[in-house]
Amino acid sequence: MRRHNRTALLRRLHTAGPCTRAQLASDLGLNRSTIKALVDELTAAGLVDERVPDLRVGAGRPSLLVAPRPAAVFVLAVDLDVEHVTAAMVGVGGEVLGVRRWPLPRGASQPCDVVADVRTACLELVAQLGGEPVGIGVSVPGVVRQRDGLVHEAPNLRWTTEPLGERLGAALGLPVWVANDADLGALAEHVRGAAQDAQDVVYLCCNVGVGGGVIFGGRSLRGSSGYVGELGHMVVHPGGLPCYCGSAGCWETEIGEDGLARALGLPEGTQAEVLVAQLRALAATPAQARQQLADFAFWLTLGLVNVVNVLAPELVVIGGLLAALPRSVVDDVEAAVNRRSLVARAAGGVRVATATLSDRASLVGAAELAFERALATT
């Protein structure tokens, strides 16, 4: 029970930040003497500090704040994207203590080379701080087996049956947890982004491909093997464009990066930065945005109606390139989903929000994945 309470207290400080002992007692449902004993124990272990809040107004003696010490417990996080890799050192509380980033040849990256580069970057980060990380979380744009971090398929990396978790674990001598990038985006937005106040969430991310993550009852829904969230391969247009997965008319073919480029009148393969710039320019003219993106919004709505009818979330968070959609278009999509979805109407409506963590979501999620495991044993 003591270990459980200790983990709960650390988790509370990690996700919600510094607070008083009284707040901890209220939030965790524990008496003040138990909180005092736990805080004293964690302080003695060097994991937390108590400090006077920075108050510029008010009278009386302020209550001390209990705050985590970021460098005392830290993890490594790696976001393995299609065109670059980012490695970061993240302390308890979510503070980024160091970052390394380098380009990746699109579609030509060899797993052994990536593992070697990640090892080098992680060792440099750890040497910068000193100490020992408690684990490493890794985000991959592909289908990942939760149990051992096997990348079953990552088409845009051209990887198949790659034991990434095993390779990285051997290279770094640390516990390694690997997950799909969209699953980790959902986790990140739930812990630190647009979905912090929601318990049932669908996160939809569009970059080169389209993926999804699901938060159910406040917890990540990963399925028996971790293969949950391939929303981009839901068929919405029978007889439509061929998809790399072997099917045709997948949602990804209509709302993925190339589909968005077509909607904007740009050639397929246009860089994401150009697409975002075009979307931001369109935001200044809502009527034009609605007109130009009408077909794109139709396919986005169609897929979301199906997702909402099956999963019944209270909130849909759209990320990646979708987060740059003009708000007028997002509002129209939200209204159409609530009008057309039986479940949304029965539940009193579903909200559609844009992600707040932008291109950091997968990296933040990788860190949170590692902290989920690591805090339980700290």
C-alpha angles and dihedrals in degrees: 000000000000092000090048092051092046091052092047092052093049090046091051092052091044096054104030103029134228119349141158126273088249091055091049091052091050096044095046098038093236130132120254095250091057091048091049092052092048094046091047090050094049091045091052089050090053094242099116139022133205116223142169111259118244098253120168097178136037136061135257132039111311121227116253118255121229108220133178119244103233096205093050094070118019140159136201118241127194127191108196104194130176095259106020145018125226123193121187140177110223126189128211107282091042098274113153108228099181142351138204123187132179138167124262123208104247111246093351104080117125115215094226091054092048092050091050092050092046090050091052093048093047093049090050091051094049092047088053092059105023122217128082126286115229095221147323130252120202130197118206129180095231149062108301130189106229097209099065108000096256110165100220093185135350103174098183090052090041091232124145129182093351116169093215096157092052093047095049093044090054092045096050104025091230137115107269128200119189127191143163115280095236092049088054091045088057091049092049095049090048095051101035110003146049096325101053093116097043129087100191113046140160116203116200118191128188121193122125086331135013124253139164141209130199131212111194121184090348094305133097112262107219105155128227094306102018096262100130129124107042088143092146090070096056105118110239101157113044108206091019130128119323116257127211089240089072097256129096133231095025116168088247091064090059104037103023125105094282092046090053091048091054091049090054092048093249129128120264111264093040110154117261092239090061092049092051092049091052092049092050090050090051091052089073091064108045095182092053091045091054092048098046095043097040095111092044090050089049092058093042090052094046093055094043092052089057092046093049093047091053102038104025097211122181090218137029115199117197117203144170111036090348089067088067094058112121111264090237090061093046090050090052091049091049092050092048093049091051091047097048103035116087091200093050091051092048092049094048095255141312124246123229113205134173119243116260100201094064114189091349094071099095093045092048089047092051089055092048091050089056093045091051088063100031100052091057090064100036 
